[in-house]
């Protein structure tokens, strides 16, 4: 599986926004690389010219991909699925991305970042409705119960999770740290998603973009 191995802080600088890709580091003042140097990486990052309308749309798409950690082909598949659903395509797409299992683990506070949550999922620490699932892109639905496996609950990492206090949990999700168990209450609506994404641009970029699956940076 393809994996980005370079500095994640460069992605924030390239998109001109904090994407919160490195967990606690992103919230510490004076530590975040984007706060220290909020310009695009590279020798000419600080002197880039005005971006075209297409460039703005492309950057919005790239930002969305990088926040949720999906590849170009996966992103296109999500778009096509969202386009077939009733309602606004951009809102449907964000809802599908939010319902990824790795994102749900992150939203529950079990993972400090989506990357860490993805690693926990792929290492087989969770069950969905009692059945083990190790696919990060698994799409949950209302009524699903996500829990840490019984034989993993004594792990030092999860023992610390039991002591944590539940913070600002999304309205569509609930989590009991003592039981290490969460439940999907409803599908996430656009107002429940705090990601700084202009979802109306996600559909515009596909109209003008060539039909190919090679990544565009």
LINMO-V206632 format. One record per residue. RES is the residue in one letter. PSI is psi as a letter, one per 30 degrees, with the letter a starting at -180 (* if undefined). Layout:
res/psi
RES/PSI
RES/PSI
This chain:
res/psi
X/k
X/k
X/k
X/k
X/f
X/a
X/k
X/f
X/f
X/e
X/e
X/e
X/e
X/e
X/f
X/g
X/l
X/k
X/f
X/h
X/f
X/g
X/b
X/e
X/e
X/f
X/f
X/k
X/k
X/f
X/e
X/k
X/e
X/e
X/e
X/e
X/i
X/h
X/l
X/k
X/l
X/l
X/f
X/g
X/e
X/f
X/g
X/k
X/l
X/k
X/k
X/l
X/e
X/e
X/e
X/e
X/e
X/e
X/e
X/e
X/e
X/e
X/e
X/e
X/e
X/e
X/e
X/f
X/h
X/l
X/l
X/e
X/e
X/e
X/e
X/e
X/e
X/e
X/e
X/e
X/e
X/e
X/f
X/f
X/l
X/k
X/a
X/k
X/e
X/e
X/e
X/e
X/e
X/e
X/e
X/e
X/e
X/f
X/g
X/k
X/e
X/e
X/e
X/e
X/e
X/e
X/e
X/f
X/g
X/e
X/k
X/f
X/l
X/e
X/e
X/e
X/e
X/e
X/e
X/e
X/e
X/f
X/g
X/h
X/f
X/l
X/l
X/j
X/h
X/f
X/k
X/k
X/k
X/g
X/j
X/e
X/g
X/k
X/j
X/l
X/l
X/k
X/f
X/k
X/k
X/k
X/l
X/k
X/k
X/e
X/g
X/f
X/f
X/f
X/k
X/e
X/e
X/f
X/e
X/e
X/e
X/f
X/f
X/l
X/k
X/k
X/b
X/i
X/k
X/k
X/f
X/g
X/k
X/l
X/k
X/j
X/e
X/e
X/f
X/h
X/k
X/l
X/k
X/j
X/e
X/l
X/k
X/k
X/l
X/e
X/f
X/f
X/j
X/g
X/k
X/i
X/k
X/i
X/f
X/f
X/f
X/e
X/e
X/e
X/f
X/f
X/e
X/f
X/k
X/k
X/i
X/l
X/g
X/k
X/k
X/k
X/*
